[in-house]
């Protein structure tokens, strides 16, 4: 019976000490970018911005395509955080959202998006312009 207790204690110790080896450290940063969007059924968007990660600034470019009921044009300035990243390159990817909305003049809103690398954007933004949309959006963000 004592051997079983010793083996059990050894396995518990190895499991607990090994658990720290599999933990992956993820960090966060600040992000700011603008998106200019225009469309009639099929829409397009583009813009630029900055990622601040570990005190360094990284220039970003944004672009995307939307399909659905879209009519008009707008410009949106986004500011927020990006979490669950290990390097600045984790921000690269496609962020998807399905949404509906109307903007006439200035408006504010917030959104949370994720990409294929597991990076999570938490954004708030101010929108200017006249756009009516009920579409599927895809936003691509990449380091320049």
TORDREN-231164 format. One record per residue: x, y, z of N, C-alpha, C in turn; residue number from 0; residue in one letter. Coordinates in nm, 4 decimals. Example, Ala and Ser with C-alpha at 12.3 -4.5 7.8 and 13.67 -1.06 7.14 Angstrom:
1.3190;-0.5690;0.7800;1.2300;-0.4500;0.7800;1.3200;-0.3300;0.7800;0;A
1.2850;-0.2250;0.7080;1.3670;-0.1060;0.7140;1.2900;0.0030;0.7870;1;S
% end
This chain:
0.0808;-0.1199;0.0000;0.0000;0.0000;0.0000;0.0855;0.1268;0.0000;0;X
0.2020;0.1221;0.0652;0.2844;0.2417;0.0704;0.3420;0.2754;-0.0662;1;X
0.3728;0.1724;-0.1481;0.4239;0.1993;-0.2809;0.3196;0.2719;-0.3663;2;X
0.1966;0.2371;-0.3514;0.0891;0.3032;-0.4261;0.0803;0.4510;-0.3871;3;X
0.0967;0.4797;-0.2590;0.0930;0.6187;-0.2123;0.2121;0.6973;-0.2661;4;X
0.3295;0.6357;-0.2685;0.4500;0.7024;-0.3190;0.4358;0.7300;-0.4685;5;X
0.3874;0.6317;-0.5435;0.3694;0.6495;-0.6875;0.2641;0.7564;-0.7155;6;X
0.1553;0.7537;-0.6400;0.0502;0.8548;-0.6561;0.1056;0.9935;-0.6275;7;X
0.1821;1.0111;-0.5215;0.2405;1.1406;-0.4867;0.3372;1.1862;-0.5945;8;X
0.4166;1.0944;-0.6491;0.5110;1.1295;-0.7548;0.4373;1.1744;-0.8811;9;X
0.3311;1.1048;-0.9174;0.2538;1.1428;-1.0352;0.1872;1.2791;-1.0172;10;X
0.1351;1.3037;-0.8989;0.0735;1.4344;-0.8716;0.1780;1.5445;-0.8813;11;X
0.2969;1.5217;-0.8255;0.4040;1.6211;-0.8307;0.4451;1.6485;-0.9747;12;X
0.4632;1.5447;-1.0551;0.4998;1.5626;-1.1953;0.3912;1.6359;-1.2737;13;X
0.2664;1.6028;-1.2455;0.1559;1.6681;-1.3144;0.1504;1.8164;-1.2816;14;X
0.1637;1.8492;-1.1535;0.1567;1.9894;-1.1117;0.2760;2.0672;-1.1645;15;X
0.3976;2.0114;-1.1544;0.5155;2.0835;-1.2019;0.5178;2.0910;-1.3540;16;X
0.4666;1.9911;-1.4235;0.4611;1.9920;-1.5694;0.3549;2.0830;-1.6241;17;X
0.2529;2.1145;-1.5449;0.1450;2.2020;-1.5917;0.1979;2.3393;-1.6267;18;X
0.2993;2.3857;-1.5538;0.3577;2.5162;-1.5825;0.4314;2.5183;-1.7148;19;X
0.4798;2.4035;-1.7616;0.5528;2.3971;-1.8874;0.4614;2.4124;-2.0076;20;X
0.3370;2.3750;-1.9939;0.2459;2.3825;-2.1078;0.1696;2.5141;-2.1138;21;X
0.1842;2.5966;-2.0127;0.1149;2.7247;-2.0121;0.1814;2.8184;-2.1125;22;X
0.1038;2.8790;-2.1997;0.1547;2.9706;-2.2993;0.1208;3.1117;-2.2548;23;X
0.2219;3.1964;-2.2510;0.2031;3.3338;-2.2083;0.1511;3.4171;-2.3249;24;X
0.0366;3.4773;-2.3068;-0.0202;3.5645;-2.4090;-0.0239;3.7067;-2.3536;25;X
-0.0028;3.8034;-2.4402;0.0065;3.9429;-2.3996;-0.1005;4.0251;-2.4711;26;X
-0.0969;4.1555;-2.4523;-0.1935;4.2436;-2.5178;-0.1232;4.3711;-2.5596;27;X
-0.1910;4.4481;-2.6443;-0.1384;4.5753;-2.6903;-0.2521;4.6696;-2.7231;28;X
-0.2168;4.7914;-2.7595;-0.3149;4.8905;-2.8011;-0.3202;4.8974;-2.9527;29;X
-0.4359;4.9289;-3.0050;-0.4513;4.9357;-3.1505;-0.5416;5.0530;-3.1867;30;X
-0.5084;5.1146;-3.2975;-0.5868;5.2280;-3.3492;-0.5775;5.2231;-3.5013;31;X
-0.6941;5.2289;-3.5675;-0.6927;5.2314;-3.7133;-0.8208;5.2937;-3.7655;32;X
-0.8169;5.3334;-3.8926;-0.9357;5.3886;-3.9568;-0.9739;5.3008;-4.0748;33;X
-1.1021;5.2985;-4.1040;-1.1543;5.2213;-4.2164;-1.2476;5.3108;-4.2963;34;X
-1.2235;5.3177;-4.4249;-1.3128;5.3896;-4.5156;-1.3853;5.2827;-4.5960;35;X
-1.5188;5.2871;-4.5939;-1.5998;5.1835;-4.6573;-1.6977;5.2488;-4.7531;36;X
-1.7158;5.1856;-4.8687;-1.8140;5.2320;-4.9662;-1.8669;5.1102;-5.0411;37;X
-1.9931;5.1203;-5.0841;-2.0444;5.0077;-5.1595;-2.1844;5.0265;-5.2102;38;X
-2.2161;4.9435;-5.3064;-2.3507;4.9289;-5.3604;-2.3658;4.7792;-5.3850;39;X
-2.4305;4.7075;-5.2963;-2.4425;4.5620;-5.2882;-2.3073;4.5024;-5.2472;40;X
-2.2055;4.5140;-5.3319;-2.0712;4.4704;-5.2952;-1.9958;4.5936;-5.2486;41;X
-1.9315;4.5829;-5.1323;-1.8594;4.6957;-5.0770;-1.7128;4.6649;-5.0605;42;X
-1.6370;4.7675;-5.0470;-1.4941;4.7537;-5.0223;-1.4520;4.8496;-4.9134;43;X
-1.3434;4.8164;-4.8456;-1.2933;4.9038;-4.7401;-1.1419;4.9001;-4.7381;44;X
-1.0830;5.0050;-4.6849;-0.9386;5.0144;-4.6712;-0.9031;5.1165;-4.5676;45;X
-0.7824;5.1073;-4.5164;-0.7387;5.2041;-4.4166;-0.6011;5.1708;-4.3641;46;X
-0.5634;5.2413;-4.2579;-0.4320;5.2219;-4.1977;-0.4421;5.2500;-4.0485;47;X
-0.3386;5.2126;-3.9766;-0.3394;5.2350;-3.8332;-0.2080;5.1981;-3.7686;48;X
-0.2129;5.1817;-3.6355;-0.0930;5.1545;-3.5574;-0.1242;5.0555;-3.4469;49;X
-0.0345;4.9592;-3.4294;-0.0356;4.8673;-3.3165;0.0754;4.9105;-3.2225;50;X
0.0457;4.9214;-3.0926;0.1482;4.9498;-2.9919;0.1619;4.8242;-2.9071;51;X
0.2813;4.7628;-2.9134;0.3062;4.6365;-2.8441;0.4439;4.6428;-2.7806;52;X
0.4491;4.6269;-2.6509;0.5740;4.6342;-2.5728;0.6472;4.7655;-2.5968;53;X
0.5731;4.8743;-2.6051;0.6320;5.0068;-2.6198;0.6752;5.0433;-2.7604;54;X
0.6616;4.9546;-2.8555;0.6981;4.9830;-2.9943;0.5734;5.0032;-3.0779;55;X
0.5857;5.0871;-3.1804;0.4751;5.1130;-3.2725;0.4985;5.0370;-3.4025;56;X
0.3915;4.9711;-3.4491;0.3963;4.8952;-3.5731;0.2871;4.9466;-3.6656;57;X
0.3226;4.9894;-3.7889;0.2204;5.0372;-3.8825;0.1360;4.9210;-3.9348;58;X
0.0072;4.9475;-3.9517;-0.0885;4.8477;-3.9987;-0.1560;4.8951;-4.1260;59;X
-0.2004;4.7991;-4.2060;-0.2901;4.8311;-4.3163;-0.4140;4.7441;-4.3009;60;X
-0.5270;4.7970;-4.3430;-0.6536;4.7246;-4.3336;-0.7211;4.7247;-4.4704;61;X
-0.8004;4.6233;-4.4940;-0.8758;4.6142;-4.6174;-0.9849;4.5110;-4.6010;62;X
-1.0786;4.5113;-4.6911;-1.1835;4.4120;-4.6798;-1.2861;4.4232;-4.7890;63;X
-1.3735;4.3227;-4.7905;-1.4816;4.3153;-4.8867;-1.6073;4.2777;-4.8101;64;X
-1.7196;4.3332;-4.8495;-1.8476;4.2959;-4.7893;-1.9453;4.2619;-4.9007;65;X
-2.0395;4.1750;-4.8680;-2.1403;4.1366;-4.9650;-2.2754;4.1313;-4.8959;66;X
-2.3749;4.1879;-4.9586;-2.5094;4.1916;-4.9033;-2.5722;4.3244;-4.9377;67;X
-2.6694;4.3631;-4.8597;-2.7357;4.4914;-4.8820;-2.6483;4.6013;-4.8238;68;X
-2.5777;4.6719;-4.9102;-2.4906;4.7821;-4.8701;-2.5129;4.8967;-4.9661;69;X
-2.5270;5.0160;-4.9111;-2.5419;5.1336;-4.9950;-2.4861;5.2532;-4.9197;70;X
-2.3894;5.3242;-4.9797;-2.3378;5.4460;-4.9206;-2.1888;5.4395;-4.8961;71;X
-2.1428;5.5304;-4.8096;-2.0007;5.5397;-4.7761;-1.9876;5.5905;-4.6333;72;X
-1.8829;5.5435;-4.5667;-1.8576;5.5893;-4.4297;-1.7098;5.5793;-4.3988;73;X
-1.6696;5.6516;-4.2965;-1.5335;5.6444;-4.2429;-1.5455;5.6218;-4.0930;74;X
-1.4704;5.5260;-4.0416;-1.4761;5.4932;-3.8993;-1.3361;5.4925;-3.8419;75;X
-1.3195;5.5587;-3.7279;-1.1940;5.5564;-3.6528;-1.2127;5.4623;-3.5351;76;X
-1.1320;5.3561;-3.5286;-1.1393;5.2580;-3.4216;-1.0228;5.2743;-3.3259;77;X
-1.0492;5.2488;-3.1983;-0.9443;5.2476;-3.0967;-0.9795;5.1365;-2.9982;78;X
-0.8779;5.0675;-2.9477;-0.9061;4.9603;-2.8535;-0.7833;4.8807;-2.8175;79;X
-0.8081;4.7548;-2.7812;-0.6995;4.6659;-2.7411;-0.7021;4.5393;-2.8260;80;X
-0.5872;4.4777;-2.8328;-0.5768;4.3456;-2.8940;-0.5122;4.2558;-2.7902;81;X
-0.5779;4.1449;-2.7615;-0.5291;4.0549;-2.6580;-0.5030;3.9160;-2.7155;82;X
-0.4415;3.8327;-2.6338;-0.4091;3.6951;-2.6700;-0.3074;3.6884;-2.7841;83;X
-0.2091;3.7808;-2.7810;-0.1026;3.7787;-2.8812;0.0307;3.7553;-2.8122;84;X
0.1231;3.6917;-2.8828;0.2572;3.6670;-2.8308;0.3608;3.7527;-2.9026;85;X
0.3347;3.7823;-3.0315;0.4223;3.8674;-3.1118;0.3341;3.9658;-3.1883;86;X
0.3927;4.0724;-3.2405;0.3124;4.1661;-3.3204;0.2512;4.1009;-3.4440;87;X
0.3149;3.9953;-3.4945;0.2657;3.9302;-3.6158;0.1354;3.8535;-3.5935;88;X
0.0985;3.8287;-3.4672;-0.0281;3.7617;-3.4390;-0.1486;3.8472;-3.4773;89;X
-0.1292;3.9769;-3.4963;-0.2395;4.0644;-3.5374;-0.2776;4.0393;-3.6827;90;X
-0.1838;3.9871;-3.7629;-0.2113;3.9591;-3.9038;-0.3230;3.8570;-3.9163;91;X
-0.4208;3.8859;-4.0005;-0.5245;3.7875;-4.0246;-0.6554;3.8473;-4.0686;92;X
-0.7521;3.7586;-4.0827;-0.8862;3.7951;-4.1264;-0.9776;3.7968;-4.0048;93;X
-1.0441;3.9075;-3.9839;-1.1403;3.9243;-3.8753;-1.2782;3.9309;-3.9387;94;X
-1.3683;3.8466;-3.8968;-1.4989;3.8404;-3.9599;-1.6098;3.8846;-3.8672;95;X
-1.7151;3.9381;-3.9265;-1.8343;3.9789;-3.8511;-1.9527;3.9801;-3.9460;96;X
-2.0681;3.9475;-3.8938;-2.1936;3.9630;-3.9685;-2.2726;4.0695;-3.8948;97;X
-2.3239;4.1662;-3.9679;-2.3933;4.2721;-3.8962;-2.4911;4.3472;-3.9816;98;X
-2.5646;4.4323;-3.9153;-2.6587;4.5200;-3.9827;-2.6544;4.6541;-3.9131;99;X
-2.6689;4.7602;-3.9901;-2.6677;4.8899;-3.9261;-2.6942;5.0021;-4.0233;100;X
-2.7168;5.1176;-3.9660;-2.7384;5.2393;-4.0421;-2.6584;5.3477;-3.9735;101;X
-2.5844;5.4250;-4.0500;-2.5120;5.5391;-3.9955;-2.5469;5.6613;-4.0776;102;X
-2.5931;5.7639;-4.0118;-2.6193;5.8921;-4.0745;-2.5518;5.9949;-3.9865;103;X
-2.4427;6.0538;-4.0370;-2.3668;6.1468;-3.9550;-2.2822;6.0720;-3.8539;104;X
-2.2455;6.1404;-3.7442;-2.1574;6.0758;-3.6468;-2.2321;5.9713;-3.5644;105;X
-2.1657;5.8608;-3.5388;-2.2225;5.7550;-3.4564;-2.1117;5.6813;-3.3844;106;X
-2.1433;5.6156;-3.2750;-2.0438;5.5420;-3.1984;-2.0907;5.3983;-3.1799;107;X
-1.9954;5.3085;-3.1660;-2.0305;5.1691;-3.1450;-1.9103;5.0909;-3.0979;108;X
-1.9317;4.9652;-3.0612;-1.8239;4.8789;-3.0167;-1.8405;4.7401;-3.0745;109;X
-1.7280;4.6674;-3.0833;-1.7304;4.5335;-3.1404;-1.6129;4.4535;-3.0866;110;X
-1.6296;4.3222;-3.0811;-1.5228;4.2298;-3.0449;-1.5083;4.1308;-3.1595;111;X
-1.3859;4.1159;-3.2118;-1.3575;4.0274;-3.3242;-1.2366;3.9408;-3.2930;112;X
-1.2257;3.8266;-3.3578;-1.1098;3.7397;-3.3414;-1.0609;3.6933;-3.4780;113;X
-0.9308;3.6608;-3.4855;-0.8759;3.6084;-3.6104;-0.8324;3.4637;-3.5936;114;X
-0.7763;3.4060;-3.6986;-0.7383;3.2657;-3.6979;-0.6189;3.2370;-3.6068;115;X
-0.5453;3.3390;-3.5640;-0.4328;3.3209;-3.4724;-0.4761;3.3253;-3.3262;116;X
-0.6047;3.3527;-3.3021;-0.6551;3.3629;-3.1655;-0.6487;3.5028;-3.1092;117;X
-0.5992;3.6001;-3.1872;-0.5941;3.7394;-3.1424;-0.7363;3.7931;-3.1308;118;X
-0.7639;3.8672;-3.0234;-0.8978;3.9195;-2.9978;-0.8928;4.0722;-2.9961;119;X
-0.9673;4.1344;-3.0870;-0.9798;4.2805;-3.0922;-1.1020;4.3233;-3.0129;120;X
-1.0844;4.4184;-2.9239;-1.1956;4.4820;-2.8528;-1.1896;4.6291;-2.8910;121;X
-1.2860;4.6732;-2.9693;-1.2798;4.8050;-3.0320;-1.4019;4.8899;-3.0026;122;X
-1.3793;5.0191;-3.0003;-1.4889;5.1150;-3.0057;-1.4545;5.2105;-3.1188;123;X
-1.5567;5.2688;-3.1786;-1.5300;5.3538;-3.2930;-1.6340;5.4613;-3.3129;124;X
-1.5929;5.5627;-3.3873;-1.6827;5.6706;-3.4265;-1.6927;5.6681;-3.5774;125;X
-1.8180;5.6674;-3.6256;-1.8430;5.6560;-3.7686;-1.9025;5.7842;-3.8225;126;X
-1.8552;5.8236;-3.9402;-1.9078;5.9398;-4.0110;-1.9498;5.8949;-4.1505;127;X
-2.0596;5.9504;-4.1989;-2.1020;5.9203;-4.3343;-2.2452;5.8735;-4.3393;128;X
-2.2875;5.8342;-4.4574;-2.4227;5.7826;-4.4796;-2.4075;5.6437;-4.5392;129;X
-2.4424;5.5422;-4.4616;-2.4344;5.4052;-4.5109;-2.5462;5.3233;-4.4491;130;X
-2.6073;5.2406;-4.5310;-2.7079;5.1452;-4.4858;-2.6515;5.0086;-4.5207;131;X
-2.6437;4.9190;-4.4214;-2.5791;4.7904;-4.4469;-2.6461;4.6778;-4.3698;132;X
-2.6623;4.5661;-4.4365;-2.6998;4.4382;-4.3762;-2.6186;4.3365;-4.4546;133;X
-2.4933;4.3171;-4.4125;-2.4004;4.2423;-4.4957;-2.3070;4.1559;-4.4129;134;X
-2.2301;4.0759;-4.4848;-2.1238;3.9968;-4.4248;-1.9932;4.0698;-4.4522;135;X
-1.9180;4.0978;-4.3462;-1.7943;4.1736;-4.3586;-1.6746;4.0845;-4.3323;136;X
-1.5667;4.1123;-4.3991;-1.4389;4.0512;-4.3704;-1.3346;4.1601;-4.3669;137;X
-1.2644;4.1734;-4.2567;-1.1628;4.2762;-4.2407;-1.0278;4.2085;-4.2298;138;X
-0.9344;4.2474;-4.3128;-0.7990;4.1934;-4.3099;-0.7088;4.3002;-4.2490;139;X
-0.6330;4.2620;-4.1468;-0.5350;4.3515;-4.0844;-0.3985;4.2881;-4.1002;140;X
-0.3008;4.3681;-4.1445;-0.1657;4.3165;-4.1598;-0.0635;4.4234;-4.1237;141;X
0.0511;4.3785;-4.0734;0.1624;4.4689;-4.0467;0.2205;4.5123;-4.1797;142;X
0.2590;4.6406;-4.1882;0.3228;4.6898;-4.3115;0.4721;4.6775;-4.2996;143;X
% end
